[in-house]
Amino acid sequence: MKKVIGIISIVLFVLVALQSCAAGVGNALSNNKEASGSAGLFLSVCMLIAGIIAIISKYSKGMTITAIVFYLLAFVVGIANVGHFSDLQIWSIINLIFAGLLIFHLLKNKQLYNSSGKK
């Protein structure tokens, strides 16, 4: 499940980054003083980092928790800066869902992790 979430995150990074760049240009041209474009770009970078960490964290509980933190950080930044472009809210909720799925994965596989991080 972690690898699937990581791959989806990396693919969505490209989409969200391009969309956020366009939103940033739209914000600059309309001079509406919103930061949804920059927040979306930050959200996409956090999504990329969390996706990479989720892929490479085979049996490491600490790396999985780090990916969860990045997903939650992306959620908070995105949901706090939703402006005229409401698609940032959708990407924020997707990050929250990914964090919840990773937490579920940790709880479900709690017996697999020991102190050394191996099975």
C-alpha positions in Angstrom: 0.0 0.0 0.0 2.9 2.4 0.8 4.4 2.0 -2.7 1.1 2.6 -4.4 0.5 5.8 -2.3 4.1 6.9 -3.1 3.7 6.4 -6.8 0.4 8.2 -6.9 2.0 11.1 -5.0 4.9 11.4 -7.4 2.5 11.4 -10.4 0.2 13.9 -8.7 3.2 16.1 -7.9 3.6 17.0 -11.6 0.0 17.8 -12.0 -0.3 19.9 -8.8 3.0 21.7 -9.5 1.9 22.7 -13.0 -1.5 23.7 -11.8 -0.1 25.8 -9.0 2.3 27.6 -11.3 -0.7 28.5 -13.5 -2.6 29.6 -10.4 0.3 31.7 -9.2 0.5 33.5 -12.6 -3.3 34.0 -12.3 -2.9 35.5 -8.9 -0.1 37.8 -10.0 -2.0 39.0 -13.0 -5.2 39.7 -11.1 -3.3 41.3 -8.2 -5.6 39.7 -5.7 -2.9 39.2 -3.0 -3.7 35.5 -2.6 -1.0 32.9 -2.0 -2.8 29.8 -3.3 -0.3 29.3 -6.1 2.7 29.4 -3.8 0.9 27.2 -1.3 0.1 24.7 -4.0 3.7 24.6 -5.1 4.8 24.0 -1.5 2.0 21.3 -1.2 3.3 19.6 -4.3 6.9 19.5 -3.1 5.7 18.1 0.3 3.7 15.5 -1.7 6.8 14.6 -3.7 9.0 14.2 -0.6 6.4 12.1 1.2 5.9 9.9 -1.8 9.6 9.2 -2.2 9.9 8.5 1.5 6.8 6.2 1.4 8.4 4.2 -1.4 11.8 3.7 0.1 10.5 3.0 3.7 10.3 -0.8 3.4 10.1 -1.8 7.1 11.2 1.5 8.7 8.6 2.8 11.1 10.4 6.1 11.4 10.4 6.8 7.7 6.8 6.0 7.4 6.0 8.5 10.3 8.2 11.1 8.4 6.1 10.6 5.3 2.9 11.0 7.4 4.3 14.3 8.8 5.0 15.6 5.3 1.5 14.6 4.1 0.0 16.4 7.2 2.2 19.5 6.6 1.0 19.6 3.0 -2.6 19.3 4.2 -2.3 22.1 6.7 -0.5 24.5 4.3 -3.0 23.7 1.5 -6.2 24.0 3.5 -5.0 27.2 5.2 -4.4 29.0 1.8 -7.4 28.0 -0.2 -8.3 31.1 -2.2 -10.1 31.7 -5.4 -8.9 28.4 -6.9 -10.7 25.7 -4.9 -8.7 22.8 -6.4 -6.1 23.4 -3.6 -8.7 22.1 -1.2 -9.0 18.9 -3.2 -5.2 18.3 -3.1 -5.1 19.0 0.6 -7.8 16.5 1.3 -6.0 13.9 -0.8 -2.9 14.5 1.3 -5.0 14.0 4.5 -6.3 10.7 3.0 -2.8 9.5 2.2 -1.7 10.3 5.8 -4.7 8.4 7.1 -3.9 5.4 5.0 -0.3 5.4 6.2 -1.4 5.6 9.8 -3.8 2.7 9.2 -0.9 0.8 7.6 1.2 1.4 10.7 -1.5 0.3 13.1 -2.4 -2.7 11.0 1.3 -3.9 10.8 2.3 -2.9 14.3 3.5 -6.4 15.1 5.8 -6.4 12.1 8.0 -3.6 13.3 10.5 -4.1 16.1 13.0 -1.7 17.5 15.5 -2.4 14.7 13.0 -1.6 12.0 13.1 -5.0 10.4 10.6 -7.8 10.1 
